[in-house]
Amino acid sequence: MPFNGEKQCAGEDQPSDSDSSRFSESMSSLSDYECSRESFTSDSSSKSSSPASTSPPRTVTFDEVMAAARNLSNMTLAHEIAINENFQLKHDALPENSLASRVKHIVHQAFWDVLESELSSEPPEYEHAIKLFEEIREILLSFLTPGGNRLRNQICEVLDTDLIRQQAEHSAVDIQGLANYVISTMGKLCAPVRDDDIRELKATSNIVEVLRQIFHVLDLMRMDMVNFTIRSLRPHLQRQLVDYERTKFQDILEETPNALDQTTEWIKKSVNEELLCLSEAALTPGAEGSSKPSLSPTSVLNNSYLKLLQWDYQKKELPETLMTDGARLQELTEKLNQLKIIACLSLITNNMVGAVTEGLPEFANRFKRISAVLLEGMNKQTFNLKEALNSIGVQTCIEVNKSLEERALSTLNAEVQANLVGQFSSIAEKDNPIWSLIDKRIQLYLKSLLCLPSPPKCRPPIPGGLAVIQQELDMLGSQFANIVNLNKQVYGPFYANILRKLLFSEEAVGKAEASSPTN
């Protein structure tokens, strides 16, 4: 099989109809005008993908649960291959000095010791060696493409075990010659990264050690082949990912009808929050004569996505539709929390000592590096945030004083330094006003990103106070928007069904309350 830049060797069941599809497209384009009332009120939902059902719950069998688990596993693997450019399989090495590792070493060493004793005996015993060459032949053949007939015939001819046994019976077998042929063939089939391993094999004189290392290198070559296949499949998976994931998730819903419970609750919280905001807006002075604002499905869904960046991944389960991106979302959340703190510290520093650090870009860069280093691992439960903030405050005072001394200016007095360190430490306190301000501005920026078409033609402006983290925030926002946009494409029809039930059940309740007589 040809490696990329290496040596040459031989009908979808969608869960909704056209109306729900139109809603899915509107989610992708993020246009509220396309989310028409008809697309929600029409009876277009698939039976199995409806978040609420009037039929009695049915018993789910063990086989159905296992089938759903297999579908989820396949969908997760396909999603990871398509999305993660660095995804590859690696050997699952046993922990060093573990019981399993010691047992494996002892068993393998015993096998090779027996082989060495058999080949060293008089007359030599070749049966185990012949079985090894038979296994080697099958592995080499597995590397060949269907068109590699010439090399296939040559391997089968040289490593013909029946012929080797006949030669062994007459003491005419050349084990070293067979090993040399195997090594030569491996050199033709392997990736360039294995060239050093092949040279080491050729330099090894002990036949038992040669056979042992041949199997080790063949294992590496098999892993290379698997990863090459993954890279080859990635463009195809990326083109088919939306249809594939949607179909697989539909299969999961058919096996486990409650597979959208967490997703429904996740969206329901945003619906309730949006309704509360609309109610409060209606009660403000001067709002009586204005037209009643309507609840936007796109806004509800975007707010639901933003909650994922404030999620407690240790204690709360993710919505089912976001399980495949859980690790990426958690990583983004942890990075965002660090960026929020750096922005808060920068804002405090600028307010207190901005006059002496103004026009010193190297100070801002040093400040950001110091903060990032001392905040490393801040999402671990054992991390002492207040102590880290105190250390950053002390180090900031040192850097400011150093900058002042270089310009022959007087350094910060003890009171100013203590005040700066104290305000830094206060960031860890609950409901800190500076934290709340930075968090609100970041949420506003990320929400603006989600409202842009995909791919965006331009970026929304960075709110004030976030200039110190602009580059990192822009990159994080792009990664988050990519996850969200793909998720909308895949699960848009399912979200449409959930929102249809939630929004219009709320509307029905509102009408009933409005029409009820007042006492």
Secondary structure as UniProt FT lines:
FT   TURN            4..5
FT   HELIX           18..29
FT   HELIX           32..34
FT   HELIX           37..41
FT   TURN            47..49
FT   HELIX           62..83
FT   TURN            85..86
FT   TURN            96..97
FT   HELIX           99..120
FT   HELIX           127..142
FT   TURN            146..147
FT   HELIX           149..158
FT   HELIX           161..169
FT   TURN            170..171
FT   HELIX           175..189
FT   HELIX           192..194
FT   HELIX           195..203
FT   HELIX           207..255
FT   TURN            257..260
FT   HELIX           261..282
FT   TURN            285..286
FT   HELIX           297..307
FT   HELIX           308..310
FT   TURN            313..315
FT   HELIX           320..325
FT   HELIX           326..357
FT   TURN            358..359
FT   HELIX           361..374
FT   TURN            375..379
FT   TURN            381..382
FT   HELIX           385..406
FT   TURN            407..408
FT   HELIX           414..425
FT   HELIX           426..428
FT   TURN            430..431
FT   HELIX           433..450
FT   TURN            464..465
FT   HELIX           467..469
FT   HELIX           470..515
//
